[in-house]
Amino acid sequence: MSTQLRPTDVKRLNRQWRQRTQGRIGLIVESVTQPFNLGSILRTCAAFGVETLWLTGNAIEPTHPQVGKTALGSEKKLRWEKLRTSAEAATAAREAGFRVVAIELAAGASPLHDAPLEGDVCLAVGAEDHGCSPALLAAADTVAFIPQIGRVGSLNVAVATAIAVAETRRREWQSAPAPAEDGAQTD
């Protein structure tokens, strides 16, 4: 029977996964206005080691008091910048060495599992009600969608962000050698 890990065991496990992580992830958050959505996004970003968040449009800021209810302190562990437009955010991401991949149900988009997520990737997500703007889609290097088979047309922006960030890390970790128990790499 499994039992929950002790805090020291969790730290050891996290350290082993950090050792397998070399790619950088950034995130553009365009016009996400609900504090609970942004808080969930921030918590996901902190858990998966997102390097920088660029907030654009009328996105709420991490300093909003209600964001902390879902972020649970993770907003203090992340680097973020507020920019006026999504094009400026995409430019900033590229200047930092990222390829920009917008996550949107759009014509010409690739399924997320086929999208180019290797290396340094900046994912981009859009507003709760209408997704990524045409300007953000135009500024992206590529567009990917999350395949869905249910009867609902879309996912909540925080959930979609979590899926995309987790898939990006999963791809990287899938090809990395597993660490040995003592932290040494094995092949």
C-alpha positions as a printed NumPy array, in Angstrom:
array([[  0.   ,   0.   ,   0.   ],
       [  1.302,   3.464,  -0.901],
       [  1.713,   6.229,   1.608],
       [  2.275,   9.915,   1.114],
       [  5.865,  11.033,   0.878],
       [  7.398,  12.924,   3.76 ],
       [  8.499,  16.522,   3.048],
       [ 12.175,  15.517,   2.803],
       [ 11.28 ,  12.778,   0.318],
       [  9.277,  15.266,  -1.769],
       [ 12.284,  17.621,  -1.845],
       [ 14.541,  14.765,  -2.95 ],
       [ 12.093,  13.726,  -5.682],
       [ 11.766,  17.328,  -6.927],
       [ 15.56 ,  17.675,  -6.998],
       [ 15.816,  14.536,  -9.154],
       [ 13.311,  15.942, -11.673],
       [ 15.077,  19.324, -11.734],
       [ 18.293,  17.481, -12.653],
       [ 16.5  ,  16.04 , -15.694],
       [ 15.248,  19.476, -16.763],
       [ 17.25 ,  21.635, -19.146],
       [ 14.685,  23.273, -21.431],
       [ 13.167,  26.592, -20.505],
       [  9.464,  27.369, -20.581],
       [  7.949,  30.841, -20.771],
       [  4.275,  31.778, -20.86 ],
       [  2.314,  34.603, -22.452],
       [ -1.025,  35.174, -20.715],
       [ -3.304,  37.398, -22.794],
       [ -6.362,  39.067, -21.243],
       [ -7.031,  36.469, -18.533],
       [ -9.17 ,  38.545, -16.184],
       [-10.417,  36.099, -13.558],
       [ -8.198,  36.067, -10.445],
       [ -8.782,  32.373,  -9.763],
       [ -7.738,  31.423, -13.289],
       [ -4.538,  33.454, -13.051],
       [ -3.829,  32.03 ,  -9.59 ],
       [ -4.163,  28.479, -10.913],
       [ -1.933,  29.321, -13.878],
       [  0.707,  30.769, -11.547],
       [  0.646,  27.673,  -9.346],
       [  1.096,  25.427, -12.384],
       [  3.952,  27.614, -13.607],
       [  5.728,  27.436, -10.253],
       [  5.283,  23.642, -10.088],
       [  6.739,  23.067, -13.577],
       [  9.509,  25.664, -13.454],
       [  8.185,  28.241, -15.9  ],
       [ 10.891,  30.884, -16.169],
       [  8.97 ,  34.038, -17.116],
       [  5.359,  35.1  , -17.59 ],
       [  4.426,  37.934, -19.886],
       [  0.981,  39.355, -19.156],
       [ -0.72 ,  41.277, -21.954],
       [ -3.972,  42.964, -22.802],
       [ -6.239,  43.434, -19.816],
       [ -4.821,  40.445, -17.909],
       [ -5.148,  40.744, -14.159],
       [ -1.827,  41.031, -12.337],
       [ -0.433,  38.54 ,  -9.806],
       [ -0.548,  41.27 ,  -7.151],
       [ -4.365,  41.318,  -7.168],
       [ -5.535,  40.156,  -3.7  ],
       [ -7.825,  37.401,  -5.016],
       [ -5.097,  35.799,  -7.157],
       [ -3.379,  34.564,  -4.006],
       [ -6.375,  32.402,  -3.027],
       [ -5.486,  29.876,  -5.723],
       [ -1.828,  30.76 ,  -6.269],
       [ -1.075,  29.898,  -2.608],
       [  2.144,  31.908,  -2.537],
       [  3.447,  30.755,  -5.908],
       [  2.953,  34.278,  -7.289],
       [  5.954,  35.314,  -5.175],
       [  8.189,  32.664,  -6.763],
       [  7.708,  33.71 , -10.384],
       [  9.163,  36.398, -12.614],
       [  6.512,  38.273, -14.566],
       [  6.231,  41.351, -16.714],
       [  3.191,  43.267, -17.923],
       [  3.346,  44.402, -21.559],
       [  0.793,  46.378, -23.496],
       [  0.353,  44.077, -26.492],
       [  0.712,  40.419, -27.307],
       [  3.048,  41.283, -30.179],
       [  5.366,  42.984, -27.665],
       [  5.2  ,  39.875, -25.451],
       [  6.034,  37.573, -28.375],
       [  8.959,  39.829, -29.288],
       [ 10.201,  39.805, -25.679],
       [  9.927,  36.01 , -25.59 ],
       [ 11.881,  35.636, -28.837],
       [ 14.545,  38.069, -27.629],
       [ 14.888,  35.851, -24.534],
       [ 15.497,  32.862, -26.826],
       [ 12.044,  31.254, -26.853],
       [  9.973,  29.854, -29.739],
       [  6.337,  31.008, -29.273],
       [  3.611,  28.348, -29.426],
       [  0.041,  29.609, -29.062],
       [ -2.483,  27.157, -27.61 ],
       [ -5.76 ,  27.64 , -29.459],
       [ -8.452,  25.778, -31.362],
       [ -7.666,  27.465, -34.67 ],
       [ -7.511,  26.589, -38.361],
       [ -4.111,  25.186, -39.271],
       [ -3.193,  24.347, -35.661],
       [ -1.321,  21.115, -34.887],
       [ -2.381,  18.703, -32.163],
       [ -0.384,  19.481, -29.022],
       [  1.27 ,  16.051, -29.062],
       [  2.708,  16.848, -32.544],
       [  3.655,  20.491, -31.847],
       [  7.315,  21.575, -31.712],
       [  7.791,  21.747, -27.94 ],
       [ 11.484,  20.87 , -27.79 ],
       [ 14.088,  23.317, -26.536],
       [ 13.12 ,  26.678, -25.106],
       [  9.394,  27.219, -25.627],
       [  7.091,  30.063, -24.687],
       [  3.492,  28.894, -24.631],
       [  0.756,  31.484, -25.149],
       [ -2.823,  31.327, -23.889],
       [ -5.723,  33.71 , -24.289],
       [ -8.776,  35.056, -22.53 ],
       [-11.387,  32.915, -20.826],
       [-14.195,  33.628, -23.257],
       [-12.543,  34.072, -26.656],
       [ -9.041,  32.557, -26.419],
       [ -6.01 ,  33.973, -28.187],
       [ -6.563,  37.142, -30.168],
       [ -5.826,  37.25 , -33.897],
       [ -2.807,  39.437, -33.051],
       [ -1.395,  36.806, -30.689],
       [ -1.99 ,  34.013, -33.213],
       [ -0.215,  36.084, -35.886],
       [  2.725,  36.751, -33.55 ],
       [  3.174,  33.061, -32.672],
       [  5.693,  30.849, -34.46 ],
       [  3.181,  28.013, -34.441],
       [ -0.277,  27.216, -33.088],
       [ -1.269,  24.002, -31.336],
       [ -4.559,  22.713, -29.977],
       [ -5.418,  20.225, -27.248],
       [ -7.374,  17.342, -28.81 ],
       [-10.75 ,  16.781, -27.183],
       [-13.362,  14.136, -27.802],
       [-16.113,  15.22 , -25.432],
       [-19.19 ,  17.274, -26.07 ],
       [-17.744,  20.464, -24.611],
       [-16.105,  22.817, -27.086],
       [-13.185,  24.058, -25.013],
       [-11.257,  23.867, -21.756],
       [-10.887,  26.407, -18.961],
       [ -7.788,  28.54 , -19.625],
       [ -6.072,  27.41 , -16.409],
       [ -6.67 ,  23.743, -17.275],
       [ -5.482,  24.222, -20.864],
       [ -2.354,  25.962, -19.582],
       [ -1.638,  23.114, -17.157],
       [ -2.025,  20.509, -19.911],
       [  0.247,  22.413, -22.299],
       [  2.956,  23.094, -19.703],
       [  2.854,  19.487, -18.461],
       [  3.096,  18.134, -22.03 ],
       [  6.083,  20.383, -22.71 ],
       [  7.917,  19.044, -19.653],
       [  6.775,  15.459, -20.31 ],
       [  8.37 ,  15.561, -23.77 ],
       [ 11.647,  16.729, -22.312],
       [ 11.63 ,  14.224, -19.461],
       [ 10.682,  11.355, -21.753],
       [ 13.992,  11.68 , -23.589],
       [ 16.158,  12.391, -20.508],
       [ 17.95 ,   9.575, -18.692],
       [ 16.381,   8.626, -15.37 ],
       [ 18.333,   9.645, -12.272],
       [ 19.638,   6.961,  -9.941],
       [ 18.461,   6.894,  -6.355],
       [ 21.557,   8.795,  -5.18 ],
       [ 20.994,  11.494,  -7.82 ],
       [ 23.605,  10.192, -10.318],
       [ 22.401,   9.898, -13.906],
       [ 21.864,   6.442, -15.423],
       [ 21.472,   5.492, -19.062]])
